[in-house]
Amino acid sequence: MNYSLTDRQRVETVTIDMNAGYVSVIKELFPRAKIIIDRFHLVQLINRSMNKFRIQVMNQLRTSNGNDMKKYRRLKRYWKLLLKKRSDLSSVEYKYYSLFGQRTGQSVVDEMLNYDPALKENYELYQELMESMSNKDFAALSSCLTTPVSPLTSNYMRTSLKTLRKHLPFIENSFIYPYNNGRIEGNNNKIKVLNRVAYGYRNFQNYRKRILLHFKLKSSVKQREQGQSHFDVA
């Protein structure tokens, strides 16, 4: 470590995802830092749990029965509606849905939820979690996580709830502090794209140079654009 303990003790916050290995390392290296779980990863976790269970229910309906197949096709096509926040679903605006006809988004979701009691139960829990995060209501989130789950709660959701409970103190910090690691995640994705479009690099040093060149050029272009904008205004 190139930084002294004195310097590291000045670090106030560290933002991470829910990788279990990070916490112990951060506590050792930055003993005074508050650990923050990026809320993007919280949403992603429960989003995936809900979607996996939708797929499980959907596949159970893939039978020779015509009515079941109709439900299967609907759950497969309109999966995004089930993952939307309830507040983003319209109950007054009608649209044409090819497998439903002229309906509101809310009525489409309501009908699909009636296909399976467990799907509806998991959806309600999913929405409670999403709403508490959207409203930055830690008390509501904590209540969701500590309330005994229904027998209909899926294993996917149970696993996610267990993970969230484990990180609850760090999740609370994400409701207090405005920080996230979005910029780092964005840079990581750009680096992956550079590797993909080049079909990989045999030589790591060449890969490293390509990454540094990309970000240096991008920074130079941005500075030039800012300078030009300033010149135009002047």
N, C-alpha and C positions, 0 to 999 in steps of 0.2 A: 504494500500500500504506500503510495507516494505522499500521502497527506498525513500530517501528525494527528495525534489524538485530540489536541487542542483545536485544530481546524475542523476535525470531524464532529466534535461536540457542538460546533456552531450550526450544523445542519439541523434545520427545524422540522422539515417534513420530507418524506420519501413516498412517492406514489408507485404502486405495484398492481399486478393482477393477483389472482389467488393461488399462485404457485407456492406450495408449502415450503419449499427450500429458501425462498427469499426472506421470510420473516426472521429466522434465527441469525442469518448473515447480517441483516440490517441492524438488528439489536446489538450485535457484537461490534460492528464497524461504526455505527452512528447511534450511540447509546441514548442520546437525548431527543432523537428525531421521532416525530409522530408518524406512524405508518398509516397511509391512506390507501384503501382499495378503490381503484378507479371504477366509478359507477357504470361505465360502459360494459365492464366485465360482469357486473352483477346482472344487468339486463340481458346480456348475451347468455348467461348461464340458465336463467329461468326460461328464456325464449326457446332455447334448444330443448329443454326438458318438455315444455308444452308441445313443441313440434314433433318430437320423437313419439310422444304418446298419441298424438293425432295420427301419425303414420301407423302405429300399432293398431289403433281402432279401425282405421281405413282398411288395412290389409285383412282384418278379420271379416270385413264385409265383401271381400273379393270372392264371391261364390257364384254358383250357377243361378241363384235366385235373382230375378230381374229387378226386384225392388232393392235388394242389397247392392246390386251393381250400380243402381242409380245413386244411392247414397255414397258408394265408393268413389264414383266419378266426381261428385260434388265436393267431397272432402279433399280430393286430390287437386281439383282445379282452384278452389277458393280458400286455400290454406292461409293466404296472407290476411284474409279477413279475420281469421281466428287468432292471429298474432297481433292484430291492431289493438291499441288501447281502446277501451270501451268509449271513452270520450271522443274518439276520432270517428266513430261509426255514426252515420246519420240515421235517424228514425223518421225523417220527414222527406228527404230527397229521394225520389225514385229513379232507379237506373235499370237498364235491361241486362239481366244476367242470363246467358244462353241456357243454363241448366235449371233456371228458376223462373224466368220470365221477368216481368216488371216488378221489382221489389226494392225495398230500402236495404242498405247494408246491414242494419241491425236485425231486420226480419230474416235475412239469409243466415246470419250467424245463429239466431235463436232456433231456426229449424234444424240446422246441422247439430246443434248441441242436444237436441231432443232425440238424436239417433242413439245416444249412449249415455246412461247416467254418470258413468265414471268420467267421460269426456267433459260433461257439464261441470262436475265437481272440480276437476283439475283446472278448467277454464276459470271458474270463479276464484280459485286460489291464485292463479296466475294474474288475474286482473287486480286482486287486492295487493299483491306484491308490486306490480307495475305502478299502481296508483300511489302507493306509499313512497316509491322512489321518485316518481314524477313530482310529487308534492313536497319532497324532502322532509317527509314525516317519519322520523326515526322511531317514534313511539309506536306508530301503526305498523311499521315493518317489524319491529321487535315483537309485537303482539302476534303477528302472523307466524313468526318463526318459533314462538314458544307455546302457541296453542296446539293441543294434541290434534294430529291429523286424522282425517276421515279414513275409514277402511278402503274407500274408493280412490284414495290418493295413489298415483302411479309410483312405481319404483324410481322412475326417472326424477320425478319431483321430490320424492323423499330424499334421494341422494343430494339433490341441489339444496334442499332445506338444511340438511346436515352440514354441508359445506358452508353455507351462509351463517349458520349458528356458530360454527368454529371460528369464523372471522368477524364476529359481531362487533368487538371493540374497534377494529380497524375500519369496518363499514361505517360505524358512527362518525368517525373522522371525516369520511367522504361527504357527510351531510353538513359538517362544520366548515371544512376548508374548500375553496373553489378549484383546487388543483386537479389535473388529470395528466395522463401520459399520452394524450392524443398525438402530439407532435412526434414523439419517439415512435409510436405505432405507425404513423404515416411514413416516416423515414424508413422504417423496417420494410414496409410494403413496397416502397420505391426500390429498395435494394433487391428485393425478391424479383421484381419486374425486370431489373437490369440483368439479373442472372438468367431469367427465363427467356428473354428476347435474344440473348447470346447463346442459348442452348447450353449454358454452363461454361465454366472456366476451368481449364486444367491447371493453370498456374494461379495460385492464390494472390501473388503480388500483382499480377495483371488485373485480377478482379478488384483488388483494393484500389489500384490506381484509377480504374474505371469509375468506381464509386466516388472517390475524392474529386475526380475531374467533373463528374456530373453535378455534384453539389456546389463545387467552386464556380462552374459556369452559370448555374442557376442563380447563385448569389450575385454574380457580376451583372447578369441581365436585370435582376431586380433592382440593384443599385443604379444601373443606367436608366431604367424606366422611372425611378423615383427622381433622379436628377433631371430628366427630360420634363417630367411633370412640373417640377419646381421652376424650370426655365420657362415653360409655357405660361405659367401663372404670372411670373415676373414680367 
